[in-house]
Amino acid sequence: MHIMMTVNAAWNIWNFRRPLVEALSADGHQVTILAPPDDSVVDLERMGCRFRPLEMNVKGLNPVEDIKLQRRLKRIFHEEQPDAILSFTIKNNVFGARAAHATGVPFVPNVTGLGTAFLSGGFLQTIAEQLYRRAFGKLPVVFFQNEDDRDLFLDRKLVRAEQAQLLPGSGIDLARFAQAEMPSANTPPVFLMIARLLRDKGVIEFVEAARRIKARHPNARFQLLGAADSENRTAIDSATVQAWVAEGVVEYLGTTSDVRPAIAAASCVVLPSYREGAPRTLIEAAAMARPLIATDVPGCRAVVDHNVSGLLCDVRNADSLATAMERFLTLSPQAQAKMGQAGRAKMEREFDQALVVAAYRKALVALTGDGQG
């Protein structure tokens, strides 16, 4: 079959959906990626994918821009004539679903997160819910990455129970993200946060908590890994990040195509996000047997078992985050390593990428009558 995958950034497919692309290609399908281009296009094409650039404004809700996006998607779907479309990220899900319905192409969205519209509440949330309800109403399958998002959509009657299916995030390659030994107990502790530098990810709380901990533990290190100045309304600019570095409160590691060395060098991986779909960085860190600290919010609590594989703290609360970090520092090296091992075991039980691939294969068979070859 010709399967199209659409998303708001090509790197999203390369970083998070690569196992699915590889499985679909191995099954004999032609895979076309429809997304705004970036540096990952070369890697995707090297995998055997076709790439078609998509012009879209990924920020905010602009009705004029969104109508143009829906028309653009409809035209592309008509030209490409895919047998099925797999979609990720909010705008591609909503406006892609409407465009696919107009062209009669089977469409499978994956709700990877709810975005700032849902987080802000009020009028924006009302609009977002109406868009979801209209877009998803006639779809046979809607994938969710955590129970909280699925239940929210069911409670708000945005989807029906027979539509909603649960996935363990985007899955994890347990061989690639192999467990790594904890750093030596004789070295300073390293708290690592991997995320786009957005306020919604809890970066401000991470920095505030770092200030509190460093006042009592001057040797503790706090690292940020991820892009600044991203196209998001809550993005933190590079000047702010550099000011934190100059203050000595955090180290900024920039961006990388391979997070594994940074995770291996960390004592604990932290994500104080306001809400997640299925937080990839926590999943990768747990697979590498790293203890976790995260907020007690949808997505994060699906990955972190409190007091077992990590610690949960209150959302938007730097004091609560600092308390969790302080508690982690009081644990013995053996207790810290035990937390990491528990996280690895959870990933093996619940988050193996094979589970995600199997779910998509099953959905494609149900939608098109053709699954492999």
N, C-alpha and C positions, 0 to 999 in steps of 0.2 A: 504494500500500500504506500501511498504518498501521505506521510504524516507531517503536519506543520505544528511547530511549537512557537508560541508567541509570548513575549515577556517585555518588561520595560527597560531592560539592559542586557546586552548579549552576555556580559560577564556572569549574569545570574545563571544562565544555562551552563556555562563552563564550570562555575564554582559549585553549583548545587544540583544540577540535573544530569551531570555527565554519565553516571551509571545507567540512567534511563535511556539516554541517547545511544549509548553503546549497546544496550540490550535490544533496542528497537532496530538498530542497524544490523546486529547479529541475526535478528529474525528475518532479515531480508527487506525491510522497509526502507524507503527513501525518506530521509528526514530533512525538512527545510526549517531553518530558524528565521523567524520574523521578529526583529527587534531593532532598536536604535544601535548603531554600530559602536564598537570600542576596540581596545587592543586585543580582546579575546577572539575576534572574528577569525584571525589567522589560525588559531588553535582549533576552533570549531570546524573550519574547512579542512584542516589537516586530518580531523577525525572522519571526514567523509560527508559532512553536512553541506547542504546548500545553504547559502545565507542571502536573505533579502532584507535590505535596510528598511526600517519603519520610522517615519517622521512622527514624533509625538512630544507633547509637553507633559513631562512626568509630574510636574508640580501643580498642586491645587485643583480646584474645581472651577474651570472656566467653561461655561456652557457652549460658547462659540467654538472654542478649541476642541471640546469633547465631541461635538456634532461632526466637526471636520474629521476627527480621528475615526469615528464610527463609519463615516462614508468612505474614508481611505481603506479601512479594514475590509469593508464590503467589496470594494473594487478589487483589492488584492485577492481575497478569497475567491472571487469570481474568476480572476485571471489564472490563479494557481490550481484551482479545482482539487484541493486535497481531499483525501478520503476521510480524514478526521483531523481535528484541531485540538491540541492540548495547550491549555493556557495557564499562566501564572502571573501574579501581581494584579493589583486592583483594577486599573483602567483596562488592561488587556482582558481581564475576566468579564467586566461589565459590558464594555462596548464591543468586545470581541463576540460575546454571546449574542448580542442583538444583531450584529452583522452576520454571524453564522446562521442565525435563524432566518434571516432574509435571503440567504443564498442556499439554504437547505443542507448545510454541511454539519455532520455530527460534531459536537463541541463539548469538551470536558474541562471545566475550570478547577483550579486548585487554590483554595483560599489560604494563602501563605501568611496572611496577616490582615489586620483591619485598617491600619493606617491612621493618619492624624485626623481624618474626618470623624472616625468613630471615637477616637480619644478625646476630641474637643467637645463632643456632645452637642446639644442644642440644634440649631438650624442645619448645620452641616451634617450632623448625624442623621437627621430626618431625611435630607436629600439622598445621602448615601444609601439608606435603607430602602427608599423608594426605587432607586436605580437597581439595587440588588434584586429586589422582589420582582421587578419587571423583566430583568435580564435572565434570572435563573428559573423562572416559573415553569417553563416547559422542558427543561433539561432533564434527562434521565439520571445523570450522575453528577454530583458535586462533591469533590474531595475536600476534606478538612485535615489540618495538621495537629489539632488538639481538640479535646472534648469540650473545652470552654467555648471556643468559637463555634463549634457545631451546635452546642446547646443554645447559644445565644441566637443563632440563625433560626433554630427551631422555635424558640420562645417568641421571637419577633415575627414568626411566620414568613420568613424570607425564603425558606426552603421547606419541603415536606420530608417526613421521616424516611420515606422510601428512596429519596434522592441522596441523602447525606451518607457519605462513607468516610471512615477515619483512616488516615495514613500515619505512620510514624515519621512525620516530617518528610524530608527528601531521602531519608535513609543514610546510612554511613558505610563506607568501605572499611571494614574492620581490619583488613590486611594492610591497607595504606595508612590508616590511622591506628597503628599498632601501639600497644601499651608501652610506656617508657618509664624507666626508673625515676623516682623522685630526686630532685636536686639534693646535694649533700646537706645534711643538717648543720654543717659548719659554715655554710654560706648564707648571706642575708636573704630573708624571705622575699619573694617576688610575686606581687599581685598583678595579673595581666588582664586587661580588658580589650577584647577584640570586637570592633563594631565600627560602622560608619559613625563619624563623630556628630551625632544628632542629640538634641536635648531629650527627645523621646526615648533614647537608648539609656538615659541616666548618666551621661558623661559628667554633668555638673555635680551630681551627687557623688560620683566616684572621686572627683577631684577634692570635694569638700571632706569626704571621709579620709582621703589620703592625708590631708592637712592634719586631721585629728590624730591619726595613727602615728604619723611621723613625729608629732610633738612628744609622744611617749616611746616610740621605737624609731629613733633617727636612722637606723640602718635599713629599715624596711624600704623596699623599692616598689614603685607603682608605674606600670607601663601602659601606654595607649597604642594600639595597633589598628589603623583604619584610616579611611580617607576623610580629610577635612574639606570644607568648601563644597560639599556635594549639593546637587540640585534638589534640595528639600527645604521646606519652610522653617524647619527647626535645626538647620545645619549650623555648626559652630565653625567660625572662620579661623584661618591659619594664624592670624595675629593673636587671637585669644589663646590658642594652643601654645604658641611660642612664648607668651607671657607666663604661662604655667611652667614651662620648661625653665625659663629664666629664674623663676621663683624657686626652683628646685623641688617642686612637689611631685612632678611626674616626668617620666621619660617618654618622648614621642618616637615611635618606631617607624612611622610612615605607613606605607602599604607594602604588601608582598604577595607573590603568587603562590607561596607555600607557607602556611601558618605553623607547620609542624615543629620547626626548630624553636619558635617562640614559645609554643605550648610546652615543649619538652624542658625548656629552661625555667618555666614558671613553677612556683609552689602551689598556686591557686589561680583559677580563672574566674573572673567576676563579670557579671552582666546585670546591672541594676535597671533594666529596661522597664518601661511603663506598660508594655504589653507585647507579646510575641506570637507568631504562628507556631513555629517549631524552631527554636534558636540554634542555628547551625553551629555557632562557635561553642556553645555549651555541649552539644552532641559530640563534636570533634574532640573537645577537651576531655570529656568523660571517656570516650573511646581510648584515649591515650592515658587513662588512669589518673587524671588530675582531679583533685577535690574542686568543688564549685561553690560559689556564692552568687545568689541571684535573688531577684525580687519575687515575692509570693504573688505572682500574677499569671494569667493564662499563658500557656506556652512554656514559661520557665519552670513552673511547678510540675509540668508533665515530664520534664527531664531530670529535675533535681529532687531526690528523696531526702526530705529534711532530716538532719542528724544521721543520715546513712551515707549518702554519696556527696553531701554538701550541706550548706546552710541557706535558709531562706530569710529574707529581711523584708521590712515594709517598703512599699513603693513610694517614691518621691521623698525619701527620708534619709538624709545623710547620716544622722545620728544612729539610726537602726543599722545602716550598712556598716558604719564604723564599729558598732557593737559586735556584728557578725565577724568582721575582720579580726577584732581583738580576741574573740573567742577562738577563732581558728589558730591564732598565734599561741594560745595557751595549750593547744593539743600537742601531744608528744609526736615525734616523727613517725612512730608506728601507727598512731591513731590517724594521722593525716594520710599515710599510705593506705590504710584500710579504707578510708573514704574513697580514695581514688580507685581502688580495686572494686568497690561496690558499684561505682559508676560504670566501670568497664563491663562488669557482669550484666548490668541493666541494659547497656547498649547491645550486648550479644543477644539478650532475650527479646528485646522489644524494638530495636532500631536498625536491624540489619537491612541493607539496601535491597536485598532479595525480596523482602516483603513488599516494598514499594513497586518494584518491577512487576511482581506477580499481580498486584492489584491493577496496574495499568493494562497488562496483557488481558486480564479478565474483562475489564471495561471495554477494550477495543473489540473483543470477540462479541460482547453483548450488543455493542452499537453498530457494528459493521458486518458481523458474521465471519470476520477474518482476523485471526490473531497473529499467526506466524506464517512467514513466507508469502 
